[in-house]
Each structure stands twice: as structure tokens, then as C-alpha cells.
């Protein structure tokens, strides 16, 4: 397996300085009981030997253009080693009063912010915006727009090869499971946007998971057992088509395949093993429904008997 590690994504190390850049959610998050404070306390317990410094850089009402305007002062000047960007709510929310951010400006500004931070020598974790209303049935007025802006954040992260923390997806999944009454607020937020105690704990846990995942990659392992009467040329076409996905889907960090030659004879008929490597779960989750992947899967039926899939986080 090729080593896909690079300077932009490595495990937490001694003397890290982590800056949390965002809006009022992050500003409040740096206060008592806030998600930034909870992260600081947890890291102090789990990684006391690393002497990691946590800095809050959230300002109420901020949108992507505001982050960009104060980036040098509030982030670059702090000489961070890792920056967690949690933005997007106001870019969408303020569209209701004419002060939102267009999709083009959101994408271009976010991309410039990420690049500027990288050029300063820091890693980046980019969060998607979370919620504006907690109803689980997609009936919050700005749900569609939030999904569009979340997808832009995911695309920027993929394009700039930084780790994405898909808070939007995490919030939606949690609310579908827990918001039985389809309430507008009070599960993870106090007003549909700003985090309550449970919300701060929820975000802190998700960010901690993302921080612990830095320096790791997600392996997507696929085993194929072909039908006994599958023509060798058709099997080879499958192998070739699988390998071609790396050129079609830029979410794939690395790809490798081989056939079983274990002397233990415990493969249970599975002969072909494929390793597809992703930077994070968001990349894997976007790969699965990708049109190129779905087209590949649609051609497996005639020759494939069984498939086994296992995903795991691997230390680099």
C-alpha cells in the first residue's frame, strides 16, 4: 500500500496549537461548558504529555467573508499547527435579510481561507454547517440551502485535500433518531441554531473524533468471490474497471488489489482483494453513491457470487 501521508495531515503531536475559527457558535463554545472548552478539557486529560494549546477565534455574526478579512490577525498571527473551521450558518441564515453569502463567494472565499492556512504551515479540519432548525423531516425553511452550502464545504475540503468533519450529516442523523416530536429546537440547540449543553457535548465529541483521526486513513476493503463459471476475461474486466475508478473519482487517496495466495486456505472462495483508501468518512460516503462507482457496481451481477466489505481506520 502506498503511503499517502503528507504534511497536511499528521497525528496530534507535542506542542500543537489548535485554533477554532468560526461564528457565535464557536465564540460561545470557548466559554464555560462550550464545545471548545470541553475539547480543551478532554485533550488535557487524554494528551497531557503533548501540551496542546487550544485557542478560540469565533465572532458572532461572522460569515466566510468575515473570516477571510480577519484571518491574518486572528489565526495566522497565532502560528497554529491545526485550524478547525466551523462556518456557514450565517452565510445561509442571513440570506433572509439580504446579508447572506452567495454560493460562488462562499466557495471561493472558503477555498482561499483553507489555502492561506495551509500556506502558513497549518493543517485544516473543515466542518460543514450544522442546523437552522431541528425538525428531522427536512421541513426547516433553510434545509435545502444548508445542504447546498454543506456540499460546497465538502467539495472544498476534497479539492484542497483537507479533512472534513460533516457536522451537517451528523446533526441530521442524530435528530432523525432522537427528535421523535419533530421539535424545532431544544434537542441540540437552544433556538434552532446555537448549541445548548447537549449540543456543545455533541459537537465536542465529533470534533475530538476528527482530531483523533488526523494522521489516519480510512481503508475500504472489498473481497470478491466470483462465480465458478465466470469467464476469466470477464473477471479481468471487473479488475480493470475497479482500478479505473481512481482516475474517475478524486476522493480516492490510494488503490491496491491482489489475489489470494494464503497457505492457510481460509479464504472461503474469496479470491480477489481490493483496498480503496480515503482521507475520511465523508470521502468514503461520497464515493459510494458516486455515478462512476454505481456504474461499476451495476456490471458485477453476471460474474459475482459474493462480496465482503470491511472498513477500518488505519494508522499511517
C-alpha positions in Angstrom: 0.0 0.0 0.0 1.4 3.4 -0.9 2.0 5.8 1.9 -0.5 8.7 1.4 0.6 10.6 4.5 1.7 14.2 4.0 2.5 17.3 6.0 -1.1 18.5 5.8 -2.5 15.6 7.8 -0.5 14.0 10.6 -1.3 12.8 14.1 -1.6 15.2 17.1 1.9 16.0 18.3 3.7 17.7 21.2 3.2 21.5 21.3 0.2 21.6 19.0 -1.6 24.9 18.8 -5.2 24.4 17.7 -7.3 27.4 16.6 -11.1 27.1 16.4 -12.3 29.6 13.8 -16.0 30.4 13.4 -19.0 32.5 14.3 -21.1 32.9 17.5 -21.3 29.1 18.0 -17.6 29.0 18.3 -17.4 32.2 20.3 -19.8 30.8 22.9 -18.0 27.5 22.5 -14.9 29.0 24.1 -16.9 29.9 27.2 -17.8 27.7 30.2 -19.4 24.5 29.1 -18.9 25.3 25.4 -17.6 22.8 22.8 -14.2 24.4 22.5 -13.8 24.4 26.3 -15.0 20.7 26.5 -12.4 19.8 23.9 -9.7 21.6 25.8 -10.5 19.8 29.0 -10.7 16.4 27.3 -7.4 16.9 25.4 -5.7 18.0 28.7 -6.8 14.6 30.2 -6.1 12.4 27.3 -2.9 14.1 25.9 -1.4 15.9 28.9 2.1 14.9 27.7 1.6 16.7 24.4 1.0 20.2 26.0 -1.6 21.1 23.3 -2.8 24.7 23.3 -6.4 25.5 22.4 -7.4 28.9 21.1 -11.0 30.1 20.4 -11.4 32.5 17.4 -15.2 32.8 17.0 -17.0 36.1 16.5 -20.8 36.4 16.5 -22.4 37.0 13.1 -19.4 36.0 11.1 -19.7 34.6 7.6 -16.9 33.4 5.3 -16.0 36.9 4.1 -15.6 38.0 7.7 -13.3 35.0 8.5 -11.2 35.9 5.5 -10.9 39.5 6.5 -9.6 38.7 9.9 -7.6 35.6 9.1 -4.2 37.1 9.4 -4.9 38.8 12.7 -6.9 36.1 14.5 -5.4 32.9 13.0 -2.2 33.2 11.1 -0.6 35.5 13.7 -1.3 32.8 16.4 1.0 30.4 14.4 -1.4 27.5 14.6 -0.4 23.9 13.7 -4.1 23.0 13.1 -7.2 25.1 12.4 -10.8 23.8 12.9 -13.1 25.9 10.7 -16.8 25.8 11.7 -18.7 28.2 9.5 -21.6 28.5 7.1 -24.6 29.1 9.3 -24.7 32.9 8.9 -23.8 32.7 5.2 -27.2 30.9 4.8 -29.2 32.3 7.7 -28.5 36.0 6.8 -29.8 35.3 3.3 -33.2 36.1 4.8 -32.2 39.7 5.4 -30.1 40.2 2.3 -26.8 39.8 4.1 -26.1 36.2 3.2 -23.2 35.0 1.1 -23.7 33.8 -2.5 -22.7 30.2 -3.2 -19.9 31.4 -5.5 -18.5 33.8 -2.9 -18.9 31.1 -0.2 -16.9 28.6 -2.2 -14.2 30.9 -3.4 -13.7 32.6 0.0 -13.6 29.3 1.8 -11.1 27.9 -0.7 -8.9 31.0 -0.2 -9.1 30.6 3.6 -8.1 27.0 3.5 -5.2 27.7 1.1 -3.9 30.6 3.2 -3.9 28.5 6.3 -2.1 25.7 4.5 0.5 28.1 3.1 1.2 29.2 6.7 2.1 25.6 7.5 -1.1 24.5 9.4 -3.4 21.6 8.9 -7.1 22.1 8.5 -10.3 20.4 9.6 -13.2 21.9 7.8 -16.7 21.5 9.3 -19.9 21.7 7.4 -22.6 24.0 8.8 -24.9 22.2 11.2 -28.6 23.2 11.5 -31.0 26.2 11.3 -34.0 24.4 12.9 -34.0 20.9 14.4 -37.0 19.4 12.6 -36.0 15.9 11.3 -38.3 15.8 8.3 -36.4 18.3 6.1 -39.2 20.9 6.8 -36.9 23.6 8.3 -37.2 26.5 5.9 -33.5 26.7 5.1 -32.7 22.9 5.0 -32.3 22.8 1.2 -29.9 25.8 1.2 -27.9 24.4 4.1 -27.5 21.1 2.2 -26.2 23.1 -0.8 -23.7 25.0 1.3 -22.6 21.9 3.1 -21.9 20.2 -0.2 -19.8 23.2 -1.1 -17.8 22.8 2.1 -17.3 19.1 1.3 -16.2 19.9 -2.2 -13.7 22.5 -1.0 -12.3 20.0 1.5 -11.9 17.3 -1.1 -10.4 19.7 -3.6 -7.9 21.2 -1.1 -7.2 17.7 0.3 -8.1 18.6 3.9 -10.1 16.6 6.4 -13.8 17.3 6.5 -16.0 17.0 9.6 -19.5 16.6 8.3 -21.5 18.1 11.2 -24.5 18.7 9.0 -24.7 14.9 8.3 -24.1 14.1 12.0 -26.7 16.5 13.2 -29.3 15.3 10.7 -28.7 11.6 11.6 -28.9 12.4 15.3 -32.1 14.4 15.0 -33.8 11.7 12.9 -33.1 9.2 15.6 -33.8 11.4 18.7 -36.3 14.1 17.7 -39.4 12.0 17.9 -41.8 15.0 18.2 -40.2 16.8 15.3 -39.4 19.8 17.5 -37.9 23.0 16.1 -35.3 23.3 19.0 -34.1 22.2 22.4 -32.5 18.9 21.5 -29.0 20.1 20.5 -29.8 23.9 20.3 -31.5 26.5 22.4 -33.0 28.3 19.4 -32.6 26.0 16.4 -29.0 27.3 15.8 -27.0 28.0 18.9 -25.8 25.0 20.9 -27.3 24.0 24.3 -25.4 21.8 26.7 -26.2 18.7 24.8 -25.3 20.3 21.5 -21.9 21.5 22.9 -21.2 18.0 24.1 -22.3 16.5 20.8 -20.0 18.9 18.7 -17.1 18.4 21.1 -17.3 14.6 20.7 -17.5 14.9 16.9 -14.5 17.3 16.8 -12.5 15.1 19.2 -13.2 12.1 16.9 -11.9 14.1 13.9 -8.8 15.3 15.8 -8.0 11.7 16.8 -8.4 10.7 13.2 -5.8 13.1 11.9 -2.8 11.1 10.7 -5.1 8.1 9.9 -6.7 7.0 6.7 -9.9 5.0 6.2 -9.4 1.7 4.4 -12.3 0.3 2.4 -11.6 -3.4 1.9 -13.6 -5.3 -0.7 -13.4 -9.0 -1.3 -14.9 -10.7 -4.3 -15.9 -14.3 -4.8 -16.6 -14.9 -8.5 -19.0 -17.5 -9.9 -17.4 -20.8 -10.7 -18.3 -20.4 -14.4 -17.2 -16.7 -14.7 -15.1 -16.4 -17.8 -11.5 -15.2 -17.0 -11.7 -12.3 -19.4 -14.9 -11.1 -17.7 -13.2 -11.3 -14.3 -10.3 -9.3 -15.7 -12.7 -6.7 -17.0 -14.0 -6.3 -13.4 -10.5 -5.9 -12.1 -9.6 -3.3 -14.7 -12.8 -1.4 -14.2 -12.3 -1.3 -10.4 -8.8 0.1 -10.9 -10.1 2.7 -13.3 -12.2 4.3 -10.5 -9.2 6.0 -9.0 -8.9 8.1 -12.2 -12.6 8.9 -12.2 -13.2 9.7 -8.5 -10.7 12.1 -7.0 -11.9 11.2 -3.5 -9.8 8.0 -3.6 -6.5 8.6 -2.0 -5.0 5.3 -2.9 -5.9 1.9 -4.5 -4.4 -1.5 -4.5 -5.5 -5.0 -5.3 -4.3 -8.6 -5.4 -5.4 -12.2 -5.4 -5.3 -14.7 -2.5 -2.3 -16.8 -2.1 -2.6 -17.6 1.6 -1.3 -21.1 2.6 -3.9 -21.3 5.3 -6.7 -21.9 2.8 -9.3 -19.9 4.9 -10.5 -17.6 2.2 -13.8 -19.4 1.7 -13.7 -18.9 -2.0 -12.9 -15.2 -2.0 -10.1 -14.7 -4.5 -9.7 -11.0 -5.2 -9.0 -8.4 -2.6 -9.2 -4.6 -3.2 -8.1 -1.8 -0.9 -9.5 1.7 -1.5 -8.1 4.4 0.8 -10.0 7.5 1.8 -9.0 10.5 3.9 -12.1 10.4 6.0 -15.6 9.0 6.3 -17.1 11.9 4.3 -15.0 11.0 1.3 -16.0 7.3 1.6 -19.6 8.3 2.0 -19.5 10.4 -1.2 -17.7 7.7 -3.1 -20.4 5.0 -2.5 -23.2 6.8 -4.4 -20.8 8.4 -7.0 -22.1 7.8 -10.5 -18.8 6.1 -11.6 -18.9 3.7 -8.7 -22.6 2.9 -9.2 -22.0 2.2 -12.8 -19.2 -0.2 -11.9 -21.4 -2.0 -9.3 -24.2 -2.4 -11.9 -22.0 -4.6 -14.1 -21.0 -7.1 -11.4 -24.1 -9.2 -11.3 -23.3 -11.7 -14.1 -20.0 -12.8 -12.7 -20.0 -12.1 -9.0 -21.1 -14.7 -6.4 -20.4 -13.0 -3.1 -18.9 -9.8 -1.8 -17.5 -8.9 1.6 -16.8 -5.3 2.6 -14.9 -4.1 5.7 -13.9 -0.5 6.5 -11.4 0.4 9.2 -9.2 3.4 10.4 -5.6 2.7 9.8 -2.6 4.5 11.4 -0.3 5.9 8.8 
